[in-house]
Amino acid sequence: MTDLSVKLPGLDLKNPIMPASGCFGFGQEYAKLYDLSKLGSIMIKATTAEMRLGNPTPRVAETSSGMLNAIGLQNPGLEKVVDEQLPWLEQFDVPIIANVAGSLAEDYVEVARTISRAPNVHALELNISCPNVKQGGITFGTDPKVAKELTRMVKDVSDVPVYVKLSPNVTDVVQLAKAVEEGGADGITMINTLLGMRLDPKTGRPVIANITGGLSGPAIKPVALRMVYEVRRHTDLPIIGMGGIAEIDDVIDFLSAGANAVAVGTANFVNPFVCPELIDKLPERLHELGYESVHELTGRSHRL
Amino acid sequence: MIKQEKMAIVSQTEIAKNIFELTVTGTLVEEMNEPGQFVHVRVADSFEPLLRRPISVAKIDKEASSFTMIYRSEGRGTSLLSQKTERDTLDVLGPLGHGFPIEEAGEKAYLIGGGIGVPPLYELALQLNARGVETVHILGFESREAVFYEDKFRALGDTHIATVDGSHGTEGFVTHILNGLPHDFDTYYSCGPTPMLEAVQWAYPQKKGFLSYEQRMGCGIGACFACVCRTTKSETDYIKVCSDGPVFPAGVVIS
């Protein structure tokens, strides 16, 4: 029997595959399609203290093997998420990773304190890497000092382990990883989207109303993989890797590069059944490669 | 229930300039009932192009377990789709969204469509006629060569055609035809470009109407928040076109 289980701080995962934040809402849409208990975990949509209506439309644009989005952290706000979305998710046997966002440090602290006390939230994902909001988001994730300080503030109030979601829009991602580790992070999730844009060639106007958006999808996988590999060389913190995962060998690659688990984002939009399909395929692929557990495969590229 | 299926292509025909009629068969058809719903199709087996394409359902044939889509080939995705033949399969996700409420029709309904918004009105017309509702069709197109399904609509009720360049039917937009028609109907149903939907709403402020909206989509099932619109209910209220719609009662969506 192939062992798919993975133990990470706060997270006892039955398998290492989970949907990424922002690509799965709060699970309700996908629950109509399959049993969410099958998933390793669910990274729910970013939650802010107050409700956010997000950016004007168009908010998405397709690009070569990828897409740009600038949703703008639309969400119903902390109170609704804690009172409605999280209790609804309790019917499933799946640990939740709550993505926490805000405009000011105090917002992050407020959301983290409250949401980390929800019974099915087993870890937080600190979103210091959203490229699509004017305040907060990526501004906390590009300066190591600021990232470290915010991590510490959130750690101080959180009841569950804190993972920090890193942005690829920096010169040296390792520096950021080390900063959040010093701030007390229990783990790292990476990568968020790459800042990009698309123009309408007829008019020269940006296609996305926000002008720029975050690039995701298979197009960004090589960048994400390189960053996971680099960060793994410099830290022993658990890493949940993501960025363009769509097929089983993408999962294999991220685990090989040093990720302990992986998240699937944009591919959910192309194939809503992608997560359960990858979970079903993983044991056979591991076996073909000569591994009997996820744990054995993790980080193998560093041991060659 | 939403299903995903590799459906077999029965036929694909160019029925007007760049307008393709594509019929596929499979068990997913069992789930299709409401006119005005749509499907999300993958045009390639690879990830290029990446996203699915939302296409409305023009006709459901339960006996043959098939349904027909009509779409305009205009971008990278739809151009690839137009090259598919009877030898290919098509990855279809659907049926998606909420369609036109046929039980609201009353005795007489106006069906008002523009361009590639016309196709879902065909299944709607079929279902309304099957219930004994009199349907009048007011359809707008760019030009004569873009007109399709005129005879099929005519077989179901009075049909008026407008073309922007005047090469067929009335010159101008559907609103030019509406100005000359009596207000003796109970309900109107409309699908087409947003400015057309706005004009139709303005034309009949006292009537019950249902409008099918278009918006750039990501997932098609309500998870990605790409296709949201504000509503007239409150400053913080919003709808998702893909899963709450695409059909909404007139006067709800701020487009």
Interface residues (C-beta under 8 A of the other chain):
Chain A: G22 C23 F24 G25 Q28 E29 Y30 K32 L33 M51 L53 G54 T57 P58 R59 V60 A61 E62 T63 S64 S65 G66 M67 N69 I71 Q74 G217 P218 A246 T266 N268 F269 V270 N271 P272 F273
Chain B: M1 I2 Q4 R42 F47 E48 P49 L50 L51 R52 G77 L93 Q215 R216 M217 G218 C219 G220 I221 G222 A223 C224 F225 A226 C227 V228 C229 R230 T236 Y238 S243
